[in-house]
Amino acid sequence: MSQIKQLLLLKKSGISNRKAANIIGMSKETVNNYMNKVNADSLSLDELIRLDAPILEHRLKGGNPAIATSVLKHSKPFFHIFRKR
């Protein structure tokens, strides 16, 4: 079971963020960040728990790529200068 799903199950049972962090082995700040995302999500805690782990993780960890594809496409010709010889 994923750490995120474990966290959600602990929170559903009423465990504090600090205690959940200790049980799972995450930092308290990471747990706080996940719980902020959970609280902002349109799905309820129970609905999030029912999601498959990969979907849940993408929903809470997801984000935009650091470099937009269009920028990468136009920058690719310049990457040769970074290759080791």
C-alpha positions in Angstrom: 0.0 0.0 0.0 1.3 3.4 -0.9 2.4 5.9 1.8 -0.2 8.4 0.6 -3.0 5.8 1.0 -1.7 4.9 4.4 -1.7 8.5 5.4 -5.3 9.0 4.3 -6.4 5.9 6.2 -4.6 7.2 9.3 -6.3 10.6 8.9 -9.7 8.9 8.5 -9.2 7.1 11.8 -8.4 10.5 13.5 -4.6 10.3 13.8 -2.9 13.7 13.9 -0.6 14.8 11.1 2.5 14.6 13.4 1.6 11.1 14.6 0.8 9.9 11.0 4.2 11.3 9.9 6.0 9.3 12.6 4.0 6.1 11.8 4.6 6.3 8.0 8.1 7.7 8.1 7.4 11.0 6.3 8.3 14.4 7.5 5.6 16.4 9.2 5.9 19.1 6.5 5.3 16.5 3.8 2.2 15.2 5.6 1.0 18.8 6.0 1.5 19.4 2.3 -0.4 16.3 1.3 -3.3 17.1 3.7 -3.5 20.6 2.3 -3.9 19.1 -1.2 -6.5 16.6 0.1 -8.5 19.4 1.8 -8.4 21.4 -1.5 -9.4 18.4 -3.7 -12.9 18.2 -5.0 -13.1 14.5 -3.9 -13.9 13.6 -0.3 -11.4 11.7 1.8 -13.4 8.5 1.3 -13.4 9.0 -2.4 -9.7 9.6 -2.5 -9.1 6.5 -0.5 -11.0 4.4 -3.0 -8.8 5.5 -5.9 -6.1 3.2 -7.2 -2.7 4.1 -5.8 -1.2 5.4 -9.1 -4.2 7.7 -9.7 -4.2 8.9 -6.1 -0.5 9.6 -6.2 -0.7 11.5 -9.5 -3.7 13.5 -8.1 -1.7 14.6 -5.0 1.8 14.6 -6.4 1.0 15.7 -9.9 2.0 19.1 -11.3 3.2 20.7 -14.4 6.5 19.8 -16.0 9.3 22.1 -15.3 9.8 22.9 -18.9 6.9 23.2 -21.4 7.2 20.8 -24.3 7.2 23.7 -26.8 10.2 25.3 -25.1 12.0 22.0 -25.0 11.4 21.4 -28.7 13.0 24.7 -29.6 15.9 24.3 -27.1 16.8 20.8 -28.1 19.4 21.7 -30.7 21.5 23.5 -28.1 21.7 20.5 -25.8 24.7 19.1 -27.6 27.0 21.6 -25.7 26.2 19.8 -22.4 27.2 16.3 -23.6 30.3 14.8 -22.2 33.0 14.1 -24.7 
